[in-house]
Amino acid sequence: MRRTTVTHCDVTKAGGCAGTLTMERRTDGKAGPLTVRVPLGTPISCGNDDVHLHRLHGKTVVVTLTSDRNGSVARAVQVAEHEPC
């Protein structure tokens, strides 16, 4: 995870923060950035705990993606098992 940007939070909702994740991905052996929108309500977890978007910075994550006309959108984000929460 290169960067997290939080644009809005509503702590009264599960998945209470919206923003973007900028991750590094490898394509054809080359590293490049991938920016993914994280809508309000997207489940974000570390182990069995729900976490807020800003806690993902610097972690290795698994993102379930979908796409729309504006690019990649996260449907769920989970911190990789080997990362501490």
Secondary structure, 3 states (H helix, E strand, C coil): CCEEEEEEECCCCCCCEEEEEEEEEEECCEEEEEEEEECCCCCEEECCEECCHHHHCCCCEEEEEEEECCEEEEEEEEECCCCCC
